[in-house]
Each structure stands twice: as structure tokens, then as C-alpha cells.
Amino acid sequence: MTESSVRPRRLWLRDLSLSAAVAGFVAVLVGFTSSVAIVFQAAQALGATPAQTSSWMWALGLGMGLSSLGLSLWTRQPILTAWSTPGAALLAATSGLSMAEAVGAFIVCALLIILAGATRWFERIMDRIPVAIASALLAGVLARFGLDAVLATRGATLLVGVMALVYLLARRFLPRYATPLVLLAGVLVAGTQGLLHLEALHWQWARPVWTTPQFSLTALVGVALPLFLVTMASQNLPGVAAQRASGYQTPVSASITATGVASLVFAPFGGYAFNLAAITAAICMGREAHEDPARRYTASAMAGVFYLGVGLAGGAVVGLLQAFPRELVAAVAGLALLGTIAGGLASALKEEGHRDAAILTFLVTLSGLTLAGIGSAFWGVVAGGLALLVQGARK
């Protein structure tokens, strides 16, 4: 039983801090800017009209916002949801499918996710993964963002350099406010260099557009089943690993079921698949979000509030988030995740008997390997699991 489960219930805003609110904003900023273009490509591949594309953003924003806010306040733990990025890539590569057939596939995928959560089979699989493997998986998923932050110096040396310096000074003197200060410094430097692109903003509310689903065998085999598999293996698996590596024993089955219900409700409007977040959730789980682990749930709750705003304002808010230069987003994400990456590696390599399996998991996950349409997070766990089996047989 965690500390947050025995604390008396009170208004969550009393637990909120500036650092938690900024962590929630950074999580949304990183989540949207890193993959929103793929979502647009997915909608266009299915022949979406401009109104339907706006409806997709409405559905995705509200689905992530309501599920993140609801799960965080219910469990008092930092549970953040996201859209399925590999699922969007899968849809972007789809051809010859109508929007109605795609929506039918979204509904079938949602039902499969609900089934996986309600029957607890996914949680049973996660219970068999050792802490060392889960920690190595988390470190491997997040290390890519640390590398991207370093590589961002090639295109914006001054911007990233100033942000890194502010991060080091803040960690020394004001560790609780490291991420807010880094973000502020980045915005100020980007503004003085003319790197903020606010001229294309057009404020308007998004409107939902209903699409009546059609069910076909082609969509079931070609979209629904692959979408379910990549969402569970490439998204939910590292999402649960991130929570457990950070010391949170969240209700896995209930959370997975909730993402399935959200997918089912918003599927006719473009909410193709929701899952537990890993990378953005890690931003809300670190010390930069709040010194007290029992109050870090306010960071994911605030991320839910920001997601709701993104959904309601649609393309305008997406445009605002995209106004930040790519190097600024990469730097703030990488710096905000440094502590979590270090903690994951320390936990993964702590036990000598698990080190070979952990380092294999870390390297395969970091590689970005994709086989059979399934991402490196799944294959990292497979590699680590095989290493443990071989070591166990040898002993």
C-alpha cells in the first residue's frame, strides 16, 4: 500500500505546486510536438476532411485529458495517458480504407483493450517482469530524449547551452524549480533569436464530427488487430514499466480498462487509441515535478487539464505548441528526464545477477529496433527475458 492510498482525501489543488504545473505543461508540450504530425498524416491517409481532422484533435485531447485527470485524482498517483504514436504511424501507412471502416476498426481495438484490462491478463504479464528489466526498459525509452537534447546543440548551440547551464545552476540552488526555469530560459532565448513562430495562430474552438462506423474483415485484420498489438506492446508495456520503476504500484488492469473505455467513447470522433504514457509520464514522476512523491499526481492531473484545453481549442493550441522550436522542445525534454534516466540505470544495474539482462534490455530498447511492426520496447523485454532464462538454466 502506497503512502498516497492512506492519505486523507482533500482538494487536489492544495497539493499543487508551480513545479508540478510546469511539469504537466512540459509533458503536454513534449507529447504533442513530438508526434502530432504523425497523427495529422494518419487522418489524411484515411481521407479526413479539415473538419474531421479538427475533430480528431478534439477527441484525442479530451480523451487524454479526461482519462489522465480522472485516473490521477482517483488513485492519487501520477498516471498519464497518451495517444498511440505507433498506432498513428500504422494508420498513416494504411491505404484503401475509408474513414467509416477505420472507425469500426478503432471500436474493435478499444474492445480488445477493455478485454485485456478486465481479464487482468496484461497485469499478470507485467507482474512477471523483474524490476531490473522494467528499470532498464524505462531508461532505454527515455535515453533517446537525452541524446536528442545533446544533438540539438548542433542546430541551436546558444539556446541549448543556456538551457543546460540554467539546469545545472537550478539543480544546485533551486532543484524544485529546475524544469520551470529551464523552460523560461529557453523561451526567452528563443524569443530574442526570433525562433518563436506565433504568426500562424488562429483561435477557434474545435467541433466534434461523428463518423458512423462500418465493420469489415479487411479493417479488422489489417487495422484493428495490429493497432491493438502495437498499442499494448509498444505503449502500455513501457507505460507500466515507467510507473513501477518510479516506485508507483498503480492499478494496472483498471488503468488499461479506462484507456479502452476512452478509446471506445471517442472512436467515432477520431480518438483511435489511448494508452498509458511512458515518456511524458516520466516527466510527471520525477523530483522536478514535486519533492514529495505522494503529491506528484498533481503534475499528471495538470497535464490532463492542459490536454482538455488542447482538445477544446483544437488546432489553435496545437499551433501554439508547435510555435516552439524543435531544439527547445528536445532540450527541455532531455534535461527534465535526466534524473529519471539516471535512476532507471541505477536500479537496473543494482543486482549483479540481473546486469547482463538489464543492459541487453537497455541497448535493444535504445536502438529503436522495429520488427513485425512492433517497437523496440517490446523486443528489449524479450531480449532481457531470454537472457534471464539462459542465466537461470546455466545456474
NUZANU-549212 format. One record per atom (N, C-alpha, C): x, y, z. Coordinates in pm, whole numbers, padded with zeros to 5 digits, always signed. Layout:
<pts>
XYZ ...
</pts>
This chain:
<pts>
+00085-00119+00000 +00000+00000+00000 +00089+00124+00000 +00062+00215-00094 +00143+00335-00103 +00096+00441-00007 +00186+00538+00014 +00152+00647+00106 +00031+00724+00060 +00021+00740-00076 -00090+00819-00128 -00225+00753-00106 -00225+00619-00088 -00352+00548-00071 -00408+00561+00070 -00325+00601+00165 -00373+00612+00302 -00388+00757+00345 -00346+00851+00262 -00362+00992+00298 -00508+01030+00286 -00557+01116+00372 -00696+01157+00364 -00724+01234+00235 -00840+01212+00180 -00877+01279+00056 -00901+01428+00084 -00844+01509-00003 -00868+01652+00009 -00858+01713-00130 -00893+01837-00142 -00891+01904-00271 -00751+01899-00330 -00740+01845-00450 -00607+01821-00507 -00532+01950-00535 -00603+02060-00553 -00536+02188-00579 -00450+02231-00461 -00482+02181-00340 -00399+02214-00224 -00263+02148-00232 -00253+02037-00306 -00125+01968-00324 -00046+02022-00443 -00109+02108-00521 -00047+02157-00644 +00064+02258-00614 +00169+02251-00694 +00279+02346-00683 +00312+02398-00822 +00391+02506-00828 +00431+02561-00957 +00511+02459-01037 +00601+02387-00970 +00682+02289-01041 +00596+02177-01099 +00493+02135-01028 +00404+02031-01079 +00325+02081-01200 +00277+02205-01193 +00202+02261-01305 +00290+02272-01429 +00415+02316-01411 +00506+02328-01525 +00541+02190-01579 +00560+02092-01490 +00588+01956-01535 +00473+01903-01621 +00349+01931-01580 +00234+01891-01659 +00233+01957-01795 +00268+02087-01799 +00272+02159-01926 +00382+02104-02016 +00499+02078-01958 +00610+02024-02037 +00574+01886-02093 +00505+01805-02014 +00463+01673-02061 +00371+01686-02183 +00276+01778-02178 +00186+01800-02291 +00262+01857-02410 +00353+01952-02382 +00434+02012-02489 +00514+01906-02563 +00582+01820-02486 +00664+01715-02547 +00576+01613-02620 +00465+01574-02557 +00378+01475-02617 +00321+01519-02751 +00275+01644-02758 +00213+01692-02881 +00316+01721-02988 +00419+01798-02954 +00513+01841-03058 +00594+01725-03114 +00610+01618-03036 +00693+01507-03084 +00621+01418-03183 +00487+01418-03184 +00419+01321-03270 +00289+01370-03331 +00253+01497-03313 +00126+01543-03368 +00125+01537-03520 +00243+01555-03583 +00249+01549-03729 +00210+01410-03779 +00246+01306-03703 +00211+01169-03742 +00060+01149-03736 -00003+01210-03635 -00149+01199-03623 -00217+01267-03742 -00167+01384-03782 -00222+01452-03898 -00207+01365-04024 -00091+01302-04039 -00069+01215-04154 -00165+01096-04152 -00191+01042-04033 -00284+00930-04021 -00424+00971-04065 -00468+01088-04020 -00601+01136-04058 -00609+01158-04209 -00506+01216-04267 -00506+01242-04410 -00504+01112-04490 -00432+01010-04439 -00425+00882-04509 -00562+00816-04518 -00649+00847-04423 -00784+00792-04422 -00884+00883-04492 -00834+00989-04555 -00920+01079-04630 -00999+01176-04545 -00947+01214-04431 -01019+01304-04341 -01032+01444-04401 -01147+01504-04384 -01167+01643-04422 -01106+01733-04315 -01089+01864-04342 -01038+01954-04238 -01122+01949-04110 -01254+01938-04125 -01341+01930-04008 -01316+01802-03930 -01297+01692-04001 -01270+01565-03934 -01133+01566-03867 -01035+01630-03930 -00902+01640-03868 -00909+01720-03739 -00985+01829-03739 -01005+01907-03616 -01078+01823-03511 -01172+01740-03556 -01244+01653-03464 -01150+01551-03401 -01052+01503-03478 -00953+01412-03422 -00880+01478-03305 -00840+01602-03323 -00767+01671-03215 -00859+01693-03096 -00987+01722-03122 -01085+01737-03014 -01097+01606-02936 -01113+01495-03009 -01132+01365-02944 -01007+01322-02868 -00890+01338-02929 -00766+01295-02865 -00735+01381-02742 -00756+01512-02755 -00730+01600-02641 -00823+01570-02524 -00953+01557-02551 -01048+01529-02444 -01028+01389-02387 -01000+01292-02472 -00979+01156-02424 -00859+01147-02330 -00747+01208-02370 -00629+01207-02284 -00651+01291-02159 -00718+01405-02176 -00740+01492-02062 -00829+01431-01956 -00942+01375-01998 -01035+01317-01901 -00977+01193-01834 -00910+01107-01912 -00854+00985-01853 -00736+01016-01761 -00650+01110-01801 -00536+01146-01715 -00584+01211-01586 -00675+01306-01598 -00726+01375-01480 -00802+01279-01390 -00888+01197-01449 -00968+01105-01369 -00884+01000-01298 -00791+00936-01369 -00708+00832-01308 -00615+00891-01202 -00560+01010-01228 -00469+01071-01131 -00541+01107-01002 -00660+01164-01014 -00734+01203-00894 -00791+01082-00822 -00827+00978-00895 -00882+00858-00832 -00776+00781-00754 -00659+00765-00813 -00553+00686-00749 -00459+00770-00664 -00460+00904-00683 -00362+00993-00620 -00220+00949-00655 -00202+00905-00779 -00072+00869-00833 -00059+00928-00973 +00065+00956-01017 +00084+01023-01147 +00061+00930-01265 -00064+00915-01305 -00099+00833-01421 -00133+00926-01537 -00057+00915-01642 -00077+00999-01759 -00105+00909-01879 -00202+00947-01959 -00234+00870-02079 -00188+00947-02202 -00186+00879-02315 -00141+00940-02440 -00209+00870-02556 -00200+00932-02673 -00245+00860-02791 -00137+00762-02832 -00175+00663-02910 -00081+00560-02953 -00002+00612-03073 +00122+00653-03049 +00205+00705-03158 +00237+00599-03262 +00280+00478-03223 +00299+00375-03327 +00169+00339-03397 +00057+00353-03325 -00072+00330-03388 -00100+00433-03496 -00062+00559-03470 -00078+00663-03571 +00010+00636-03692 +00133+00590-03667 +00222+00555-03778 +00165+00441-03860 +00103+00345-03792 +00038+00235-03862 -00075+00285-03951 -00156+00376-03898 -00267+00430-03975 -00217+00515-04092 -00106+00588-04071 -00052+00672-04177 -00005+00590-04296 +00031+00464-04271 +00078+00376-04378 -00035+00296-04440 -00158+00318-04393 -00274+00244-04443 -00327+00308-04571 -00370+00226-04664 -00427+00278-04789 -00550+00195-04826 -00643+00258-04897 -00761+00188-04945 -00867+00165-04841 -00861+00237-04729 -00958+00219-04621 -01036+00348-04602 -01167+00337-04589 -01248+00456-04568 -01246+00495-04421 -01286+00618-04394 -01290+00665-04255 -01389+00583-04173 -01502+00548-04232 -01603+00469-04161 -01547+00332-04123 -01474+00267-04215 -01414+00137-04184 -01307+00152-04077 -01230+00260-04083 -01127+00284-03983 -01189+00301-03845 -01300+00374-03836 -01368+00393-03707 -01417+00258-03654 -01467+00173-03741 -01506+00040-03698 -01389-00037-03640 -01271-00022-03703 -01151-00087-03650 -01111-00027-03516 -01127+00104-03500 -01096+00170-03372 -01182+00111-03260 -01309+00087-03290 -01401+00034-03189 -01361-00108-03150 -01326-00190-03248 -01283-00327-03218 -01156-00324-03134 -01061-00239-03169 -00937-00225-03091 -00968-00183-02948 -01061-00089-02931 -01098-00044-02797 -01156-00158-02714 -01240-00240-02777 -01299-00355-02706 -01191-00455-02665 -01090-00474-02748 -00980-00564-02714 -00899-00509-02596 -00878-00379-02593 -00805-00317-02481 -00884-00333-02351 -01015-00312-02359 -01100-00331-02241 -01092-00476-02194 -01095-00569-02288 -01086-00711-02253 -00952-00742-02185 -00844-00684-02237 -00712-00707-02178 -00704-00655-02035 -00772-00543-02009 -00772-00488-01874 -00867-00561-01782 -00986-00592-01829 -01088-00653-01743 -01051-00795-01702 -00982-00868-01791 -00943-01005-01759 -00813-01014-01681 -00744-00900-01666 -00619-00889-01589 -00503-00966-01651 -00514-01011-01776 -00404-01089-01833 -00282-01003-01858 -00301-00878-01895 -00186-00791-01918 -00112-00763-01787 -00187-00744-01680 -00124-00721-01550 -00045-00843-01504 -00095-00962-01533 -00023-01084-01496 +00111-01093-01569 +00111-01050-01694 +00237-01048-01769 +00335-00949-01706 +00286-00829-01670 +00372-00728-01611 +00426-00772-01476 +00348-00849-01401 +00394-00896-01270 +00513-00990-01280 +00535-01048-01397 +00645-01143-01415 +00773-01075-01462 +00767-00947-01490 +00886-00875-01536 +00964-00823-01415 +01091-00863-01397 +01168-00816-01281 +01188-00665-01282 +01215-00608-01165 +01236-00464-01152 +01353-00419-01237 +01460-00499-01243 +01578-00461-01321 +01543-00446-01469 +01462-00537-01521 +01423-00529-01662 +01333-00408-01685 +01238-00385-01595 +01148-00270-01608 +01226-00139-01603 +01324-00131-01513 +01403-00010-01500 +01490+00012-01623 +01549-00095-01675 +01630-00084-01796 +01545-00045-01916 +01423-00098-01922 +01330-00062-02028 +01299+00088-02022 +01271+00137-01903 +01240+00279-01887 +01359+00365-01928 +01478+00329-01882 +01597+00406-01916 +01622+00405-02066 +01600+00291-02131 +01619+00283-02274 +01520+00367-02352 +01396+00370-02308 +01294+00452-02374 +01327+00600-02361 +01373+00641-02243 +01395+00783-02216 +01530+00833-02264 +01629+00743-02273 +01764+00786-02311 +01767+00851-02448 +01679+00809-02536 +01671+00871-02668 +01647+01020-02659 +01567+01062-02562 +01538+01204-02546 +01660+01278-02491 +01738+01211-02406 +01862+01271-02360 +01960+01291-02475 +01970+01192-02564 +02058+01205-02680 +02009+01314-02775 +01877+01323-02792 +01822+01428-02878 +01854+01567-02823 +01855+01581-02690 +01890+01709-02630 +02035+01746-02660 +02123+01647-02654 +02264+01673-02686 +02280+01709-02833 +02214+01633-02921 +02226+01658-03065 +02163+01790-03106 +02070+01842-03025 +02006+01969-03058 +02104+02085-03054 +02218+02067-02989 +02318+02175-02983 +02375+02205-03121 +02367+02110-03214 +02422+02135-03348 +02343+02244-03421 +02212+02249-03399 +02130+02347-03468 +02103+02472-03388 +02118+02466-03256 +02089+02582-03170 +02183+02578-03051 +02308+02605-03076 +02412+02591-02972 +02386+02685-02855 +02359+02811-02884 +02337+02909-02776 +02213+02874-02695 +02104+02841-02764 +01978+02810-02697 +01995+02692-02602 +02046+02582-02652 +02061+02461-02570 +02167+02481-02464 +02273+02554-02497 +02379+02579-02399 +02329+02658-02279 +02250+02762-02306 +02194+02842-02196 +02099+02758-02112 +02016+02677-02176 +01922+02594-02102 +01996+02492-02015 +02104+02434-02068 +02182+02338-01989 +02248+02406-01870 +02300+02526-01890 +02363+02599-01780 +02260+02634-01673 +02142+02679-01715 +02036+02712-01619 +01995+02586-01543 +01990+02473-01612 +01955+02348-01545 +02054+02313-01435 +02184+02322-01465 +02286+02288-01366 +02281+02382-01247 +02264+02511-01273 +02256+02608-01163 +02130+02585-01080 +02019+02558-01149 +01894+02536-01076 +01901+02408-00992 +01962+02304-01045 +01977+02180-00968 +02063+02201-00845 +02153+02298-00852 +02241+02327-00738 +02171+02413-00634 +02097+02514-00677 +02043+02611-00583 +01891+02604-00568 +01817+02570-00675 +01671+02564-00670 +01623+02437-00740 +01655+02319-00687 +01625+02194-00758 +01477+02174-00787 +01391+02223-00700 +01247+02204-00720 +01197+02278-00843 +01264+02386-00880 +01217+02469-00991 +01309+02459-01113 +01383+02348-01124 +01477+02333-01235 +01406+02336-01369 +01301+02255-01384 +01232+02248-01513 +01162+02379-01549 +01089+02444-01457 +01030+02574-01493 +01133+02677-01536 +01246+02681-01468 +01349+02778-01503 +01413+02746-01638 +01433+02619-01666 +01487+02578-01796 +01391+02617-01908 +01263+02591-01889 +01163+02627-01990 +01159+02778-02010 +01160+02854-01901 +01157+03000-01911 +01280+03052-01984 +01397+02999-01949 +01520+03042-02015 +01515+03010-02164 +01464+02893-02199 +01454+02856-02339 +01362+02948-02418 +01246+02981-02359 +01151+03070-02427 +01212+03209-02446 +01282+03259-02343 +01343+03392-02353 +01452+03396-02460 +01538+03297-02462 +01645+03294-02562 +01586+03275-02702 +01489+03185-02716 +01426+03163-02846 +01355+03289-02895 +01292+03363-02802 +01226+03486-02839 +01323+03592-02888 +01436+03607-02820 +01535+03706-02862 +01600+03669-02994 +01605+03541-03027 +01664+03497-03153 +01562+03486-03266 +01437+03520-03238 +01334+03514-03340 +01295+03373-03379 +01308+03278-03285 +01278+03139-03315 +01136+03098-03278 +01061+03187-03212 +00921+03156-03178 +00832+03200-03294 +00752+03108-03344 +00669+03136-03462 +00522+03142-03420 +00479+03261-03381 +00342+03280-03332 +00250+03342-03437 +00304+03370-03555 +00226+03444-03654 +00115+03362-03718 +00125+03230-03711 +00027+03144-03780 -00089+03101-03691 -00100+03161-03572 -00205+03118-03479 -00340+03175-03522 -00442+03087-03520 -00580+03129-03548 -00668+03065-03442 -00725+03147-03353 -00800+03094-03240 -00942+03057-03282 -00977+02933-03261 -01112+02885-03287 -01135+02756-03210 -01261+02734-03172 -01295+02614-03097 -01309+02496-03192 -01263+02381-03146 -01278+02258-03224 -01420+02202-03204 -01469+02136-03306 -01603+02077-03300 -01596+01928-03334 -01668+01846-03258 -01667+01702-03288 -01747+01672-03415 -01696+01577-03491 -01765+01530-03612 -01785+01379-03599 -01910+01337-03599 -01942+01194-03582 -01924+01121-03715 -01860+01004-03709 -01847+00916-03825 -01909+00781-03790 -02012+00743-03862 -02078+00616-03836 -01987+00500-03875 -01960+00410-03783 -01863+00302-03811 -01918+00199-03908 -01827+00141-03985 -01856+00025-04070 -01755-00084-04034 -01803-00207-04023 -01716-00316-03981 -01689-00408-04100 -01561-00430-04127 -01522-00517-04237 -01407-00606-04193 -01398-00722-04256 -01290-00815-04222 -01154-00756-04256 -01148-00682-04365 -01022-00620-04406 -00971-00523-04299 -01061-00439-04248 -01022-00343-04144 -00988-00414-04014 -01059-00524-03985 -01033-00599-03861 -00892-00658-03863 -00856-00724-03973 -00727-00790-03983 -00614-00689-04008 -00641-00592-04092 -00535-00500-04133 -00513-00382-04041 -00614-00346-03957 -00600-00227-03872 -00626-00259-03725 -00741-00319-03694 -00781-00335-03553 -00680-00419-03475 -00647-00539-03526 -00554-00627-03453 -00413-00569-03445 -00354-00518-03557 -00222-00456-03545 -00221-00334-03453 -00327-00254-03458 -00335-00136-03372 -00338-00177-03225 -00411-00282-03194 -00416-00332-03056 -00279-00384-03012 -00213-00460-03098 -00084-00521-03061 +00023-00415-03038 +00035-00318-03130 +00141-00217-03113 +00110-00126-02995 -00017-00102-02966 -00053-00018-02852 -00017-00086-02721 -00045-00215-02712 -00014-00286-02588 +00135-00309-02571 +00203-00351-02679 +00344-00388-02667 +00437-00268-02666 +00408-00168-02750 +00499-00055-02764 +00463+00064-02676 +00343+00066-02620 +00300+00181-02542 +00265+00143-02398 +00170+00052-02381 +00127+00019-02244 +00236-00053-02165 +00314-00138-02232 +00420-00210-02161 +00523-00113-02101 +00583-00021-02179 +00674+00075-02115 +00603+00173-02022 +00472+00196-02045 +00398+00284-01955 +00390+00227-01814 +00358+00098-01804 +00354+00032-01673 +00495+00022-01614 +00593-00006-01699 +00731-00015-01652 +00777+00118-01592 +00738+00228-01653 +00775+00360-01602 +00717+00383-01463 +00593+00344-01443 +00530+00361-01313 +00599+00278-01206 +00627+00153-01237 +00686+00064-01137 +00832+00100-01110 +00905+00143-01213 +01043+00184-01193 +01052+00309-01107 +00946+00389-01108 +00943+00511-01025 +00885+00486-00887 +00849+00360-00858 +00802+00325-00724 +00653+00334-00705 +00575+00344-00812 +00430+00354-00801 +00365+00223-00842 +00287+00165-00752 +00213+00042-00781 +00070+00079-00819 +00056+00131-00938 -00076+00175-00984 -00162+00055-01023 -00293+00068-01016 -00382-00041-01057 -00378-00059-01208 -00298-00155-01254 -00273-00172-01397 -00401-00207-01473 -00472-00307-01426 -00590-00353-01500 -00696-00244-01511 -00720-00174-01401 -00820-00066-01404 -00777+00046-01497 -00648+00078-01497 -00599+00185-01584 -00609+00147-01731 -00571+00022-01763 -00582-00024-01901 -00728-00024-01946 -00816-00070-01858 -00959-00071-01891 -01008+00070-01917 -00963+00166-01836 -01005+00306-01853 -00961+00360-01989 -00840+00327-02032 -00795+00375-02163 -00878+00310-02275 -00918+00183-02253 -01003+00118-02352 -01140+00183-02361 -01197+00218-02246 -01327+00285-02244 -01318+00421-02313 -01211+00496-02285 -01192+00625-02351 -01180+00607-02502 -01109+00504-02545 -01096+00476-02688 -01232+00444-02750 -01313+00368-02677 -01445+00330-02727 -01536+00453-02741 -01534+00540-02641 -01623+00657-02641 -01585+00755-02752 -01455+00778-02771 -01412+00882-02865 -01377+00828-03003 -01386+00697-03024 -01352+00639-03154 -01431+00700-03270 -01564+00719-03260 -01638+00775-03374 -01599+00918-03408 -01526+00986-03319 -01486+01125-03343 -01338+01137-03381 -01265+01024-03383 -01124+01028-03420 -01028+00986-03311 -01079+00948-03194 -00991+00903-03086 -00957+00757-03107 -00858+00732-03191 -00835+00597-03243 -00783+00499-03137 -00696+00542-03045 -00648+00451-02941 -00573+00530-02833 -00607+00503-02707 -00538+00565-02594 -00464+00459-02515 -00357+00501-02450 -00277+00407-02372 -00207+00481-02258 -00143+00405-02170 -00064+00465-02063 +00062+00526-02122 +00095+00646-02079 +00215+00714-02128 +00337+00667-02053 +00452+00674-02117 +00579+00640-02052 +00670+00762-02046 +00703+00818-02162 +00798+00929-02167 +00742+01053-02099 +00622+01093-02138 +00563+01212-02078 +00527+01187-01932 +00488+01063-01899 +00456+01032-01759 +00580+01043-01672 +00696+01005-01727 +00819+01014-01650 +00851+01157-01610 +00810+01254-01693 +00831+01394-01658 +00751+01431-01533 +00635+01368-01517 +00550+01396-01402 +00587+01314-01279 +00675+01216-01294 +00709+01128-01183 +00841+01163-01115 +00917+01254-01173 +01048+01285-01119 +01044+01389-01008 +01160+01410-00946 +01170+01508-00837 +01144+01649-00886 +01169+01672-01016 +01146+01806-01069 +00997+01843-01063 +00909+01742-01066 +00765+01770-01058 +00726+01810-00916 +00776+01736-00816 +00749+01768-00676 +00844+01688-00589 +00891+01748-00483 +00981+01679-00391 +00910+01562-00322 +00782+01578-00296 +00704+01475-00229 +00644+01380-00332 +00686+01252-00335 +00631+01159-00434 +00480+01144-00425 +00423+01164-00305 +00279+01148-00287 +00200+01262-00349 +00269+01370-00388 +00199+01484-00448 +00230+01502-00596 +00304+01411-00653 +00337+01423-00795 +00219+01393-00885 +00114+01337-00829 -00005+01313-00909 -00065+01443-00961 -00036+01554-00892 -00089+01683-00939 -00028+01723-01071 +00093+01677-01101 +00155+01708-01230 +00079+01641-01344 +00047+01512-01329 -00030+01444-01433 -00174+01496-01438 -00227+01537-01323 -00361+01596-01323 -00362+01727-01402 -00257+01810-01383 -00248+01935-01458 -00225+01907-01607 -00149+01802-01637 -00134+01764-01778 -00271+01731-01838 -00356+01664-01759 -00491+01636-01804 -00569+01763-01833 -00553+01863-01747 -00621+01992-01768 -00571+02058-01897 -00440+02055-01919 -00384+02114-02041 -00431+02037-02164 -00441+01905-02153 -00491+01825-02265 -00635+01863-02299 -00715+01889-02195 -00853+01932-02220 -00855+02064-02298 -00766+02154-02259 -00757+02281-02331 -00717+02262-02476 -00622+02172-02498 -00579+02143-02635 -00695+02085-02716 -00771+01995-02655 -00883+01937-02727 -00991+02036-02761 -01024+02123-02667 -01131+02220-02689 -01091+02326-02790 -00966+02373-02782 -00922+02477-02874 -00870+02420-03005 -00850+02289-03009 -00814+02223-03134 -00685+02273-03196 -00693+02307-03323 -00575+02343-03400 -00504+02466-03348 -00575+02557-03281 -00511+02678-03232 -00406+02646-03127 -00442+02561-03031 -00347+02524-02926 -00235+02439-02983 -00269+02351-03077 -00164+02273-03142 -00065+02364-03212 -00117+02469-03277 -00029+02567-03341 +00058+02639-03240 +00000+02669-03123 +00078+02735-03018 +00191+02644-02971 +00162+02517-02950 +00266+02425-02905 +00373+02406-03013 +00331+02408-03139 +00427+02393-03248 +00507+02519-03274 +00468+02630-03212 +00543+02754-03229 +00679+02747-03162 +00696+02657-03065 +00826+02640-03001 +00922+02570-03097 +01045+02617-03106 +01141+02550-03195 +01169+02407-03150 +01201+02324-03246 +01224+02182-03217 +01337+02162-03117 +01441+02243-03127 +01555+02229-03036 +01517+02262-02893 +01428+02358-02873 +01384+02392-02737 +01308+02275-02675 +01219+02215-02753 +01141+02101-02702 +01233+01985-02668 +01329+01957-02758 +01422+01846-02735 +01505+01870-02610 +01551+01994-02591 +01636+02025-02476 +01559+02017-02345 +01441+02074-02340 +01365+02074-02215 +01321+01933-02180 +01290+01850-02280 +01252+01711-02253 +01372+01633-02201 +01485+01645-02268 +01604+01570-02226 +01652+01609-02089 +01654+01740-02059 +01700+01786-01928 +01602+01746-01818 +01473+01752-01847 +01373+01716-01746 +01377+01567-01713 +01429+01485-01805 +01429+01340-01785 +01563+01285-01736 +01662+01371-01719 +01795+01324-01679 +01791+01246-01548 +01720+01299-01448 +01712+01232-01319 +01646+01096-01329 +01541+01086-01409 +01470+00960-01425 +01556+00858-01499 +01629+00904-01601 +01719+00813-01675 +01826+00758-01581 +01887+00846-01502 +01991+00803-01409 +01935+00705-01305 +01817+00736-01253 +01755+00646-01155 +01722+00510-01214 +01675+00509-01340 +01644+00383-01405 +01767+00297-01426 +01877+00359-01469 +02001+00284-01488 +02056+00232-01356 +02050+00315-01252 +02100+00273-01121 +02021+00152-01070 +01890+00156-01085 +01807+00045-01040 +01828-00080-01126 +01847-00059-01258 +01864-00172-01349 +01993-00248-01321 +02098-00177-01286 +02230-00238-01269 +02264-00267-01124 +02169-00253-01037 +02193-00269-00894 +02228-00413-00858 +02151-00509-00911 +02174-00650-00880 +02268-00711-00984 +02379-00765-00937 +02478-00819-01029 +02423-00933-01113 +02335-01013-01055 +02279-01127-01127 +02188-01088-01242 +02140-00963-01244 +02048-00919-01348 +02114-00820-01445 +02243-00793-01427 +02305-00687-01506 +02311-00718-01655 +02346-00842-01690 +02352-00877-01832 +02216-00860-01898 +02113-00909-01833 +01978-00897-01888 +01935-00751-01895 +01970-00674-01793 +01930-00533-01789 +01999-00453-01899 +02129-00475-01918 +02199-00396-02020 +02153-00435-02160 +02119-00562-02182 +02062-00603-02310 +01928-00534-02334 +01845-00532-02231 +01715-00465-02242 +01734-00318-02275 +01827-00254-02207 +01854-00111-02228 +01899-00084-02371 +01995-00162-02421 +02052-00136-02553 +01952-00165-02665 +01877-00275-02653 +01779-00307-02757 +01667-00202-02759 +01624-00160-02641 +01520-00057-02635 +01570+00074-02692 +01693+00112-02658 +01750+00238-02706 +01771+00236-02857 +01792+00118-02915 +01825+00108-03058 +01714+00156-03149 +01589+00152-03102 +01477+00187-03188 +01439+00077-03285 +01485-00043-03259 +01456-00158-03347 +01306-00182-03361 +01262-00207-03484 +01122-00241-03510 +01118-00368-03593 +01049-00469-03541 +01032-00595-03611 +00884-00633-03609 +00833-00676-03724 +00692-00716-03736 +00598-00603-03693 +00643-00480-03713 +00560-00365-03677 +00556-00333-03530 +00633-00405-03448 +00634-00384-03303 +00764-00317-03265 +00755-00214-03179 +00869-00131-03146 +00970-00196-03054 +01078-00121-03030 +01194-00174-02956 +01166-00200-02809 +01066-00133-02750 +01036-00157-02609 +01000-00303-02585 +00918-00359-02673 +00879-00500-02659 +00999-00591-02678 +01079-00565-02782 +01193-00653-02810 +01301-00639-02704 +01309-00524-02639 +01401-00509-02528 +01366-00602-02413 +01236-00610-02382 +01191-00701-02276 +01215-00846-02317 +01191-00878-02444 +01216-01014-02493 +01364-01050-02477 +01454-00958-02517 +01597-00985-02505 +01638-01004-02360 +01588-00917-02272 +01620-00931-02130 +01564-01059-02070 +01443-01094-02110 +01382-01217-02059 +01458-01341-02104 +01501-01343-02230 +01579-01457-02279 +01711-01469-02205 +01774-01353-02177 +01900-01354-02103 +01880-01412-01963 +01772-01376-01899 +01744-01431-01765 +01718-01581-01772 +01648-01625-01876 +01623-01769-01889 +01751-01847-01908 +01840-01796-01993 +01967-01863-02020 +02053-01868-01893 +02058-01755-01821 +02136-01749-01699 +02079-01845-01594 +01946-01852-01588 +01883-01943-01492 +01912-02087-01525 +01908-02121-01657 +01936-02259-01698 +02081-02295-01668 +02174-02195-01689 +02314-02221-01663 +02338-02249-01517 +02270-02172-01430 +02287-02193-01287 +02226-02324-01242 
</pts>
